[in-house]
Each structure stands twice: as structure tokens, then as C-alpha cells.
Amino acid sequence: MKKLIYTLALSLALPLASCTTKPSGGQAAETAQPAAKEVCIQLYSARDLLKDNSQLETVLKQLADMGYTSVEAANYNDGKFYGKTPQEFKQAVEAAGMKVLSSHTTRALTDQELASGNLTEALKWWDQCIADHKAAGMKYIVTPWLSVPKTVKDLQTYCDYFNEIGKRCQAAGLQYGYHNHNHEFQKVEDKEVMYDYMLTHTNPEYVFFQMDVYWVVRGQNSPVDYFNKYPGRFKMLHLKDHREIGQSGMVGYDAIFRNATTAGVQDVVAEIEHYSVPVMESIKQSLDYLLQVPFVKASYSK
């Protein structure tokens, strides 16, 4: 009888054991990996490693292995990106397993051009710039900086300039945008808030805004308020923080991403300016945060 009871108990226990047995590889096999998400990396984040361009391929591979899916360049000069022709740069990025998404570059107007409003020479530069970016496979070209103009008239000239650049980008199949810092929240001639003036005096058909959410906060403004005030204008977000992304508590990323549809977001770009750990570790920690938080969607472009 005891033997029969033991046999029955064993027969019941075996299925339970087979259900609770860990798969080969132990605990690591049970750990859920963060879902893949489309996150671009601004290569300025790795500037310390790209000073002479010799480490470009190595850096690109490391970024792809971390989980970044595309790059934003910050080194367009004399028709090249990080010392490579547009085609070579595209090939290097794709060989690493990512795609080329965008680029930060611009050509400021001279005092004479501002005074006369003659944009001919400046637009010649842009024609070549646009052709090079198209050859590199870019989706976007973004102007990363504009100093506070001295007059509202000069600011309007820049808005006209940006509209024309955007029109030429559109004709070539690219999109043109402007990236802010915090000085855009100053008033020009003590009359017009620079950022708001640009938003209302550029044509949404030709010019979008790449909101750097960190700099908006540093400018003592709310990204979400701007989303609601100018819906659909912010096709790209620059994600930045005082340290690694998500670690300072200064930027309300959950509210920002909950309102991404209102903003018109299609692509997100991580940019790390201030490190509290070695460069590549900082860049990885920033991506890990974005992959782990539930409020960042897998894609905003679909």
C-alpha cells in the first residue's frame, strides 16, 4: 500500500516539476529583455570618441549593438560627414546595422545678407547641402542654432530664409526643421518671444521644429504647453537631460510622451551632453531608460 501511495505521489509531482523547471541557461533565460524601440542617437553624444573620425565605424557598431536604430549627424563639412563622402557615410551607418535619419547643420546669414535680404549666396550653399544630404540617405536636415537676432526685422528675415530652405528640401524629398536651445525664449526687442515668433512665422508645410525638451525646461517653459499651443509642429523630439536621460528628475518625460500625438512626433533622438559615467556607458544608460519605460512607444513613424 505504501508503495502504491508513493508511486501515485511521484506521478503527480513529475508534471509539476517539469512545469517549474528552468529552461537551459538558468535565470538569464527567464529575464525579459526590453522591447526594441526606434531611437535615434545624435552622434554629438560620442564627440569625445570622434575627434579625428578614425573611430567612426567602431562607434557606430557599438551604438547599433546597444539597440539604437538610426543616427543623426553633427559633422557636415565641405560636402562630407565625419571625413566621408555622403555615400560612404551612408554605407558605414548601414553596415553597422542602423539607418541615417537626420543631420544638424546650417549656414548663418551675414550682416550684409540680413541688411539686404538677399539670400542668393546662402541658398546656393543650401542647394549643395541638400544634394549631399539626399545622397547620404537623410530624411531630415535640422538647423541646430540661431543666435537671438537684434531686431524683429532680422528674425523675420530668418523665418523667410527657413521657409525657402524648407521648400527646397521638400522638392528634394527631405524635410527641414529647427532645433532649439533655451535662448529662444528670450524676447527680441523686448517685444516678441523668439521661439513663438518662429513658430508662427514659418510655414508648417516647409518647416517643422525639433524640440529639445531639456532646453525648453531650462528656458522655464513646459514642452506640453507648447505641444498644445502649436499642435503638430514638433515632428522630432531631442531627448536630453542634465545627466543621463531620465536621471535628473528635471524633465517630465512621462507627460511629454503621453502628449506626443498632439505634438506630431514621428521620430525621437537621444543626445547626451553631460556624462556622469564614461561616454559609451552614459549613452547606453540613456537608451536603457527609454527602452524600459512603458510610456515610450516602439515607434512613432508608423
Buried (B, 14 or more C-beta within 10 A) or exposed (E): EEEEEEEEEEEEEEEEEEEEEEEEEEEEEEEEEEEEBBBBBBBBBBBEBBEEBEBBBEBBBBBBEBBBBBBBBBBBEEEBBBBBBBEBBBBBBBEBEBBBBBBBBBBEBEEEBBEEEEBEEBBEEBEEBBEBBBBBBBBBBBBBEBEEBEEBEBBBBBBBBBBBBBBBBBEBEBBBBBBBBBBBBEEBEEEBBBBBBBBEBBEEEBBBBBBBBBBBBBBEBBBBEBBEEBEEBBBBBBBBBBBBBBBBEEBBBEEBBEBBEBBBBBBBBBBBBEBEEEBBEBBBBBBBBBBEBEEBBEEBEE
